[in-house]
Amino acid sequence: MDTTSPAGGTAGSRAAEDLAYDVFSRSCPSRGTLEHVTGRWGALTLGALHEGPFRFNELRRRVDGVSEKMLSQTLQALERDGLVHREAQPTNPPRVDYELTPLGREVAERLLGLIRFVEGRMDDVLGARERYDATRGGR
């Protein structure tokens, strides 16, 4: 991670309130987590899990359009980041439940605020798209 602060000092000389990570730095590990959280499937998976625990196929039905492979990869990434807990129960057939960790719940709540905001402003977005397409011969 680049330890140079925006002001030109090093990480050690930063004010105490500054964060040790900088998502704008190419080598910062927070970038990967941001991708996992804000990517289409990550955001939708976290939002769905905010409703409560799900089994894999229940979650796949809830996150309409996600493939089995993509959901599996998404869950693994979110579990690795400490946002999702995977509970495998020794039954026949095996039962696996997914739920948010406390950190995952906090992230999901913030994402849901953004999701609700976007949903609430879709009339404005659709109007902007129509104006853009009309003036630029778009889709």
N, C-alpha and C positions, 0 to 999 in steps of 0.2 A: 504494500500500500504506500502511496506517496505520502510522506509525512510533512510536506510543505503546506502550510495553511494558506488560505486565500490572501491573507495580508502579507505573505512572504516569509513568515517565521516557520519554525519547525513545530512538530506536534507537541514537543515538550514545552514550548513557550506559549502555547495557546491558553486562552483564558479557561478557567475551570469549567465554565458552562458550555464550552464548545464540545462537540462530539468527537470521539476518537476515529470515527469512520466517515468517509466521504464518498457517497454514492456516485459522485461525478468523476471520481478517479477510476481509471480503467481497471486497476488491480484490487480495488476494494471489494471484500467479500459480500458487502451489503447489496451489491449490484445483482448477484445471483438470486438472493432472497427476494429482492424487489421484482425480478422477473417472474419468480415462482408465484408470488402473491398477486401481481397485477396482470399476468397473462390471462387470456380468456378462460382457460380451464381452471387455473388456480383460483382466480377470483370467484368463479361460479361454484367451485367445489367448497371453498371456505364459506361462502354465503349459504350454501345448502346445509353444510354441517353445523352452521349456527342454529339451525332448527332443531338439532339433536343428533344423536348417533344414528348411523346408517350402516347397513350391510352393503357390500360392494354393488350388487345388482340394483338395490334400492337407490343407491346414490347415482348409479348410471342412468336410471330412469328419471331421477329428479333433475339431473344436469343434462337436459335434452340435447342430443346431438353429439355428445362426447363418445368416442370409440372406447372399447374395452382397454386397448393398448394405451391410449392417451390418458385415460383415467388412472390406470395403474401407474404410469410414469409420474403423473401429477401427484398422486397420493404418496408415492415414494419420496419425491422431492420435498413435499410439505412435511412428511414425517421426519426426514433427515434434518430439516430446518427447525424442528421442534414445535411445529404448529399443529400437527395431527398425531393422534395416538392410535395405533393399530392394536387391537385386542383379538388374538386368535384363541378360540375356545376349543378344547380337545373333545369335539363331538364327532359323530359320524353321520353325515358328512361334516367336515370341519366348518365352523362358523367363524367368520371374521367380521368384527365391527370396527368402524372408524368414528372417531369423535375428536373434537377440538381440545387441545391442551389449553391451559389458562392463557398462554401467550397467543395461541391461535384464536381464541375467543376475542381477545383484545384487538387483534389484527382484523378479524372478521367484522367486528362492530364498526371499525373505522371504514372498512370497505363498503359495508352496507349503507353507511351514511352517503358515500359517493354514489353508490348504485341507486339509492332512492332519489338523490338529487338529479341524476341523469334521467331516470324514469319520469320524474316530475317536470322536466324541461324538454321532453321529447317533441312537443308541439313546436317549440322554438327551433330545435335542431332540424326537424323535418322542413319547416319553413325556410331555414337557411339553406338547406340542401336544394330545395326547389329553386330559390333565387340564384344560387350558384350554377345549377345546371341550366337554367334559362339564359344566363348571361355568358356561359362558357360552353354551351352545347354539350354538357355532360351527359351522363348515363341516361 
